[in-house]
């Protein structure tokens, strides 16, 4: 079972290669070999990144014959970012406004 927690999602997003993978997957479904070719890194390295993204619920895998195609789970990503934005925005909106006296010219 995949637990889509904010900590797991933001840990997955903390890696630049994983963010680049998500950007590619936002355009189309790709296999590990396709991604490795685009990045110029080994398929096992890409596979490890995809595993982290999959555990975070940000990508899904679909077997098509001998290939496994990975797809961005756009709703999971957008929902997580929206929840984070509302958590941050709420306290910012409730914070008391500090009114400063105008400064006198020197």
KEVOTOR-361174 format. One record per residue (C-alpha): residue in one letter; x, y, z; residue number from 1. Coordinates in nm, 3 decimals. Each point is the difference from the previous one (the first is absolute). Example, Ala and Ser with C-alpha at 12.3 -4.5 7.8 and 13.67 -1.06 7.14 Angstrom:
[node "A" [1.230 -0.450 0.780] 1]
[node "S" [0.137 0.344 -0.066] 2]
% end
This chain:
[node "X" [0.000 0.000 0.000] 1]
[node "X" [0.129 0.344 -0.095] 2]
[node "X" [-0.029 0.264 0.269] 3]
[node "X" [-0.014 0.344 -0.155] 4]
[node "X" [0.140 0.201 0.290] 5]
[node "X" [0.137 0.352 -0.041] 6]
[node "X" [0.337 -0.108 0.141] 7]
[node "X" [0.035 -0.282 -0.252] 8]
[node "X" [-0.111 0.223 -0.287] 9]
[node "X" [0.233 0.286 0.084] 10]
[node "X" [0.288 -0.240 0.061] 11]
[node "X" [-0.061 -0.138 -0.350] 12]
[node "X" [-0.018 0.353 -0.144] 13]
[node "X" [0.324 0.104 0.174] 14]
[node "X" [0.208 -0.172 -0.267] 15]
[node "X" [0.065 0.194 -0.323] 16]
[node "X" [0.019 -0.320 -0.212] 17]
[node "X" [-0.339 -0.110 0.133] 18]
[node "X" [-0.151 0.339 -0.082] 19]
[node "X" [0.140 -0.032 -0.353] 20]
[node "X" [-0.149 -0.348 -0.029] 21]
[node "X" [-0.338 0.140 0.104] 22]
[node "X" [0.032 0.272 -0.263] 23]
[node "X" [0.058 -0.263 -0.270] 24]
[node "X" [-0.285 -0.215 0.131] 25]
[node "X" [-0.231 0.302 -0.004] 26]
[node "X" [0.030 -0.008 -0.380] 27]
[node "X" [-0.035 -0.374 -0.067] 28]
[node "X" [0.034 -0.346 0.153] 29]
[node "X" [0.356 -0.132 -0.019] 30]
[node "X" [0.189 -0.316 0.088] 31]
[node "X" [0.310 -0.019 0.215] 32]
[node "X" [0.212 -0.046 -0.313] 33]
[node "X" [-0.159 0.306 -0.165] 34]
[node "X" [0.076 0.213 0.303] 35]
[node "X" [0.354 -0.135 0.035] 36]
[node "X" [0.069 0.090 -0.362] 37]
[node "X" [-0.131 0.355 0.047] 38]
[node "X" [0.201 0.053 0.318] 39]
[node "X" [0.316 -0.180 -0.103] 40]
[node "X" [0.004 -0.201 0.324] 41]
[node "X" [-0.039 -0.371 0.064] 42]
[node "X" [-0.337 -0.171 -0.004] 43]
[node "X" [0.052 -0.127 0.359] 44]
[node "X" [0.054 0.359 0.120] 45]
[node "X" [-0.319 0.112 -0.175] 46]
[node "X" [-0.180 -0.300 0.146] 47]
[node "X" [0.100 0.103 0.353] 48]
[node "X" [-0.132 0.354 -0.060] 49]
[node "X" [-0.324 -0.141 -0.141] 50]
[node "X" [-0.038 -0.223 0.304] 51]
[node "X" [0.019 0.302 0.232] 52]
[node "X" [-0.253 0.188 -0.213] 53]
[node "X" [-0.230 -0.301 -0.010] 54]
[node "X" [0.012 -0.048 0.379] 55]
[node "X" [-0.092 0.367 0.037] 56]
[node "X" [-0.299 -0.056 -0.227] 57]
[node "X" [0.127 0.243 -0.264] 58]
[node "X" [0.037 -0.253 -0.283] 59]
[node "X" [-0.178 -0.320 -0.097] 60]
[node "X" [0.131 -0.297 -0.196] 61]
[node "X" [-0.185 -0.190 -0.270] 62]
[node "X" [0.134 -0.314 -0.162] 63]
[node "X" [-0.032 -0.011 -0.378] 64]
[node "X" [0.148 -0.326 -0.123] 65]
[node "X" [0.363 -0.011 0.111] 66]
[node "X" [0.015 0.372 0.073] 67]
[node "X" [-0.119 0.189 0.304] 68]
[node "X" [-0.122 0.351 -0.075] 69]
[node "X" [0.002 0.261 0.273] 70]
[node "X" [-0.250 0.286 0.014] 71]
[node "X" [-0.022 0.312 0.211] 72]
[node "X" [-0.285 -0.007 0.250] 73]
[node "X" [-0.085 0.364 -0.063] 74]
[node "X" [-0.288 0.015 0.249] 75]
[node "X" [0.216 -0.136 0.283] 76]
[node "X" [0.269 0.259 -0.071] 77]
[node "X" [-0.242 0.292 -0.033] 78]
[node "X" [-0.201 -0.104 0.309] 79]
[node "X" [0.318 -0.020 0.208] 80]
[node "X" [0.122 0.339 -0.117] 81]
[node "X" [-0.343 0.155 0.060] 82]
[node "X" [-0.016 -0.144 0.354] 83]
[node "X" [0.346 0.136 0.072] 84]
[node "X" [-0.093 0.342 -0.139] 85]
[node "X" [-0.313 0.015 0.216] 86]
[node "X" [0.197 -0.103 0.311] 87]
[node "X" [0.251 0.275 -0.063] 88]
[node "X" [-0.251 0.259 -0.116] 89]
[node "X" [-0.235 -0.039 0.298] 90]
[node "X" [0.252 0.105 0.267] 91]
[node "X" [0.130 0.277 -0.223] 92]
[node "X" [-0.348 0.144 -0.041] 93]
[node "X" [-0.069 -0.022 0.374] 94]
[node "X" [0.331 0.155 0.106] 95]
[node "X" [-0.046 0.343 0.152] 96]
[node "X" [0.105 0.279 -0.224] 97]
[node "X" [0.280 0.209 0.141] 98]
[node "X" [-0.065 0.366 -0.058] 99]
[node "X" [0.317 0.200 -0.012] 100]
[node "X" [0.017 0.371 0.059] 101]
[node "X" [0.121 0.196 -0.298] 102]
[node "X" [0.369 0.078 0.011] 103]
[node "X" [0.109 0.357 0.026] 104]
[node "X" [0.231 0.136 -0.263] 105]
[node "X" [0.351 0.063 0.122] 106]
% end
